[in-house]
Every structure is written in C-alpha cells, then in structure tokens.
Amino acid sequence: MRILLAEDDSMLGDGLRSGLRQLGFQVDWVRDGMAAERELSGGEYAAAVLDLGLPAKDGLDVLQALRSAGVATPVLVLTARDAVPDRIRGLDLGADDYVLKPVDLHELAARLRSLVRRSHGLAQEVLQMGALALEPGTRRVLWRGEEVALSTREFDLLHALMRSAGRVLSREQLEQQMYSWGHEVESNAIEVHIHHLRRKLQADAIQTVRGVGYRVNPQPGV
C-alpha cells in the first residue's frame, strides 16, 4: 500500500517513514505543503498523512485545495494542534481522520488501513473472495483455510487487486500502488509476481484481461 507522508520535521518524518515501511507500507515523503499538493494531485496513493504546520503552504490550505480539485485520496491529519476548532475545521475541509502528536506508530498504521478500507467500501479488516482471504494488519494470506507464504511484493500486488475487487488494474496502476520513489521496476516485474501468485494459489486466481490488465477471480477456489 503506497502512501504519501507530508511532514517537515526531519527526525519525525524519517522515523515515521522507516516505521511504516517496516509495517508493510510503501512511503513517499515530502517536506512542504506545495510538494504535498503536487504529489497528491497526480500520484496514485492509497492514503496520505498530512501534517498541518507545513512550510510553503499550510496543511489545511493543501487539504482545501485538494478537495476543491476533486482529489478524493483519504487524508489522515497529523498535528500538534489539539484545539477543538482546529480539528473541526480540518474535518469540515475534508480530512478523514486526526492523530495528535506524539503518535503511536501502530495506531497510525491501523488508522491508515481503516481509511483505505472505508474508501473502498469495505467494513472489515479481512478481505475475502471465495476461498481466498487476506489480512492487511497481519499481512497473512489464507487459501482454502491454509496460510500461504508470499513475498512482500506478491502480498502487495494481491492486496492492491483485492482492494479493487471488480475492477481491472493495469500494470502501470499496480506499479504505482506497489512501489515508492527510488525503486527501479523491471519491465516484467508485475507479470513475474502474478505468475508466482498463480502458482501458489491456482492458475485462474488472477485473471488477465487482454490489453487492459488484471483482476482477482471473484470466486477463486470455489
């Protein structure tokens, strides 16, 4: 799951990026409001963590500009501003959740997963399709009740497809969701990961829509 982190404090930003990566997120980190607005306007992010006290452009102004432009990416506001009027204004401008500093990393990760679930209309933590179940919090995949060992990239690809159940995702869309800045992506990386997933699950667990992309079989293993 790829997210954008907008935080100008170098120590906090580095800690959050490292910690969230260890918990399975792909994190791009920007340090000012203008950069945050630019990346969220054009990037394929599952969610964003937005500090309010950003240089160049305040976080609330960034949020207002994004929502006015129709950008629907879920935004979790990270702030030291604990006054109720500030929180109300942020929510009214389109924030989806708030976390006050200092932040617990595991709580932040859980709230991000919750935001992404809600943005895809999912009520539960476990994603279930036929005999296939995926648990984002524990990064476990069960196939016909048995746990399947997946690599980090295989899990991320399957997670992206299951979050978008019913939709066909192109190779480019999958790459944008799976890889943060600085990662070189081999031209056939997605195809290789899909081949491995089909071998570990079943041949038709992931379907190819010729000329378009890939989707999860609505009832794999059934």
Disulfide bonds with the S-S distance in Angstrom:
none
